[in-house]
Structures are given as structure tokens and as C-alpha cells.
Amino acid sequence: MDKDEIRRLYEWLQSRVQLRPADDGPIITFDEPAHEDFGTAGFADELVARSLGAPWWREMVTDIIETPDFAEPGDPPEQVLGYARDVVREYIWKRLF
């Protein structure tokens, strides 16, 4: 597993983080991949085990979804989405690289 594969993983996961505008502020959703989704995307079993199977995975998912709770009240929805996608990058980069 090299740096490019890790980058491809977090970019793929970031694409699964979406914004759903709401009257009371943005809502962040995460289309959490199943084990099969990783395989379909061409990721090696080792990478799947070190991410989806890792104890920190649930914490990352929670942090993604809760990103709006930590944003400033006036932050634009697209900026909040950027923050949530940054959560993915930080978790993956710190734990797999």
C-alpha cells in the first residue's frame, strides 16, 4: 500500500460525503461503503481491513456526520461540506500513512 493508494482511498471516501441543505443549517451525510464496495472500487483487502475493519472507523463516521455541530454558525454549507471531507482525509492519512 503506497501513498497514491491511500490518497485514492480518501478521495473515494470524500466523494461519499454529501451535503443536504436544511432550514436550520446544513446536514452532512456519508454513504458508508460496505466491504464489497471497497472491492468493487479496486481496493486491496489489506486496505479494507486497515480502514473499514479498524476500531477508529466508527469514530470517523460519527465525526463526519457531526461536522455541522462544530462549524461556526455563519459558515456557508459548502464550507461545512469541505470540513466534513477534510475529516476523512485526516483520519485516513494519519492512520494509514
N, C-alpha and C positions, 0 to 999 in steps of 0.2 A: 504494500500500500504506500503510495507516494503522495507528495504534496498536491499534484494535479488531481488525483483521485479524491482526495479529501475536499479539495475545492469544488470538484464536480458534485460531490455529495451535498455539501452545504448549499450550493446554488440550487440543486434539485429540491432540497427541503425548503429553501426560501420561497421557491415558486409555489409551494403548497400553503404558504401563509397568505391569507387573503383579508381584505377589508370589507366590512359590511357597515355602511353608514347607518346611524340611528339618530333619532331626535335628541337623545341625551348623551351623545358622543359616539365615537367610533367603536365598533366591535371587531375584534380580531378573531379569525377562525383559522384552524390548522387542519388540513386534510391529512390526518396522520396515516402514514403508509403502513401497510401490513408487510409481513415478511416477503410475501410473493411480489409485492410492488417493487421492492429493492431488486429482486432477481430480474424482473421484467425490465427494469431500468439499467440492468447490466452491472450491478454492484456485486463484488465478491462476498462469499459467505462470511469471511473474516471481518469485513467492514460492517456487515449486518449485525454480527454478534457483538462487535465493539461499539455499536451505536444503539440500535433498536433493543438489543439484549442487555444493555448496560443499566446499572442502577440509577444513573443520573438522567436517563431518558424521560421519565415521568416528570421530574423537576423541570426539565427544559420545556416540555409541553405546557405545563402549568404557567411557567414564566412567559411563554409566547402569548397565551390566552389572556393573561393578566396585565400585559403591557399597557393597555389604556389606563389602568389604575395608577401607574407610576409616571405617566406623561403629565406635562403641565396642562392646566385646564384650557388654555387657548391654542394648544398645538393643533395644526391642521391634520385632518385624518390621514393624508398621505405621509406625513412626517411620523405619525404614530405607527403606520404600517412599516415604515423604514426602521423604526426602533425594534419592532417585533422581528423583522427579518434579521436585524443585527444580533438579536438574542440567539438565533440559530447559528450564525457564523461563529459567535464567541464560544458557545458550548461545543460545537464540533471541533473548532480549531484548537481550543485549549485541551480537549480530552483525547483527540486522535493524532495530533501532530507532535 
